[in-house]
Amino acid sequence: MLIVGASGGVGTFAVQIARLLGADVTAVCSAGKASLALRLGADRVIDYTKEDFARGDARYDLVFAINGSRTLADYRRVLTPSGRYLMAGGAWPQIRDGIFVAPLLSIGSRQKFGASESRATTRDLVHLGDLLEQGRIEPVLDRRYPLAQAPDAIRYIEGGHAAGKVILEVRDGA
Ligand SMILES: NC(=O)c1ccc[n+]([C@@H]2O[C@H](COP(=O)([O-])OP(=O)(O)OC[C@H]3O[C@@H](n4cnc5c(N)ncnc54)[C@H](OP(=O)(O)O)[C@@H]3O)[C@@H](O)[C@H]2O)c1
């Protein structure tokens, strides 16, 4: 499995859950966050500032595109003949193509392309809660902000380089 955007709020969970499910995980993030991705269970890291995964020889059964702005053609190139591509986010072209173009690419192909939209169900949340309680996955927390500084927190997230989740603290009376 290839996870592009492995070091952010979504990616740090994706790496851990993929590993838990037995996937061999290649994480794409910058060098500064490589040790984080490896600690979370990635088998190897591709530093996107130095290496282009789309030009490599590796092929993946599953590509999870969380961040960045690579084209669908890039992702298609690295999929196995019956591989799957799932877009979660990234720059607007990646989101647009994931929603509107990806389903068309799936027609008549063994490769499948689609977009993910998180819909939390009680069952999923209870399962994730159990995994957290058992220490089988961990939340990676970057910065914490009091609620009054929510605009700063959002600006930081919008910068696109958080390592894991950014926390807004809501206290009684806040
Ligand atoms: N589909 C859904 O239901 C759903 C749910 C939640 C979020 N999303 C979307 O998913 C995307 C990611 O969310 P997030 O919370 O994980 O974001 P995030 O925490 O802001 O992601 C930041 C991480 O992305 C990495 N990154 C930045 N540019 C990259 C690139 N070109 N290639 C690989 N990694 C790169 C950064 O690493 P470096 O600092 O090392 O560059 C950083 O660790 C957003 O677009 C968000 O809107 C979708």
The ligand as a Tripos MOL2 file, in Angstrom:
@<TRIPOS>MOLECULE
LIG
   48    52     1     0     0
SMALL
NO_CHARGES

@<TRIPOS>ATOM
      1 N1        -12.1840   12.4960    2.6890 N.am      1 LIG1
      2 C1        -12.4440   12.8100    3.9550 C.2       1 LIG1
      3 O1        -13.4540   12.4160    4.5280 O.2       1 LIG1
      4 C2        -11.4330   13.6500    4.7130 C.ar      1 LIG1
      5 C3        -11.4020   13.6650    6.1130 C.ar      1 LIG1
      6 C4        -10.4390   14.4430    6.7400 C.ar      1 LIG1
      7 C5         -9.5300   15.1900    5.9610 C.ar      1 LIG1
      8 N2         -9.6210   15.1640    4.6190 N.ar      1 LIG1
      9 C6         -8.6780   15.9080    3.7680 C.3       1 LIG1
     10 O2         -7.4810   15.1620    3.7430 O.3       1 LIG1
     11 C7         -6.3880   16.0490    3.5270 C.3       1 LIG1
     12 C8         -5.3560   15.8050    4.5870 C.3       1 LIG1
     13 O3         -5.8990   16.0510    5.8640 O.3       1 LIG1
     14 P1         -4.9490   15.9950    7.1210 P.3       1 LIG1
     15 O4         -5.7370   16.4120    8.2950 O.co2     1 LIG1
     16 O5         -4.1900   14.7090    7.1610 O.co2     1 LIG1
     17 O6         -3.9760   17.1630    6.6790 O.3       1 LIG1
     18 P2         -2.7330   17.6900    7.3600 P.3       1 LIG1
     19 O7         -2.6570   17.1480    8.7460 O.co2     1 LIG1
     20 O8         -2.7190   19.1550    7.1380 O.co2     1 LIG1
     21 O9         -1.5490   17.0350    6.5110 O.3       1 LIG1
     22 C9         -0.3180   17.5770    6.7140 C.3       1 LIG1
     23 C10         0.7130   16.5570    6.3260 C.3       1 LIG1
     24 O10         0.7180   16.4010    4.9040 O.3       1 LIG1
     25 C11         2.0600   16.2680    4.4950 C.3       1 LIG1
     26 N3          2.2320   16.7400    3.1120 N.ar      1 LIG1
     27 C12         2.1270   18.0120    2.6820 C.ar      1 LIG1
     28 N4          2.3670   18.0500    1.3470 N.ar      1 LIG1
     29 C13         2.6100   16.7740    0.9610 C.ar      1 LIG1
     30 C14         2.9310   16.1640   -0.2740 C.ar      1 LIG1
     31 N5          3.0520   16.8780   -1.3950 N.pl3     1 LIG1
     32 N6          3.1230   14.8250   -0.3060 N.ar      1 LIG1
     33 C15         3.0200   14.0920    0.8040 C.ar      1 LIG1
     34 N7          2.7290   14.6050    2.0260 N.ar      1 LIG1
     35 C16         2.5250   15.9420    2.0990 C.ar      1 LIG1
     36 C17         2.8420   17.1160    5.4440 C.3       1 LIG1
     37 O11         4.1330   16.5810    5.5570 O.3       1 LIG1
     38 P3          5.3850   17.5420    5.4350 P.3       1 LIG1
     39 O12         5.2240   18.6040    6.4950 O.co2     1 LIG1
     40 O13         6.4950   16.6120    5.6590 O.co2     1 LIG1
     41 O14         5.3220   18.1640    4.0650 O.co2     1 LIG1
     42 C18         2.0700   17.0290    6.7640 C.3       1 LIG1
     43 O15         2.5940   16.1030    7.6810 O.3       1 LIG1
     44 C19        -6.9660   17.4520    3.5550 C.3       1 LIG1
     45 O16        -7.1250   17.8560    2.2020 O.3       1 LIG1
     46 C20        -8.3020   17.2820    4.2370 C.3       1 LIG1
     47 O17        -9.2390   18.2500    3.8070 O.3       1 LIG1
     48 C21       -10.5420   14.4040    3.9770 C.ar      1 LIG1
@<TRIPOS>BOND
     1     1     2 1
     2     2     3 2
     3     2     4 1
     4     4     5 ar
     5     4    48 ar
     6     5     6 ar
     7     6     7 ar
     8     7     8 ar
     9     8     9 1
    10     8    48 ar
    11     9    10 1
    12     9    46 1
    13    10    11 1
    14    11    12 1
    15    11    44 1
    16    12    13 1
    17    13    14 1
    18    14    15 2
    19    14    16 1
    20    14    17 1
    21    17    18 1
    22    18    19 2
    23    18    20 1
    24    18    21 1
    25    21    22 1
    26    22    23 1
    27    23    24 1
    28    23    42 1
    29    24    25 1
    30    25    26 1
    31    25    36 1
    32    26    27 ar
    33    26    35 ar
    34    27    28 ar
    35    28    29 ar
    36    29    30 ar
    37    29    35 ar
    38    30    31 1
    39    30    32 ar
    40    32    33 ar
    41    33    34 ar
    42    34    35 ar
    43    36    37 1
    44    36    42 1
    45    37    38 1
    46    38    39 2
    47    38    40 1
    48    38    41 1
    49    42    43 1
    50    44    45 1
    51    44    46 1
    52    46    47 1
@<TRIPOS>SUBSTRUCTURE
     1 LIG1         1 GROUP 0 **** ****
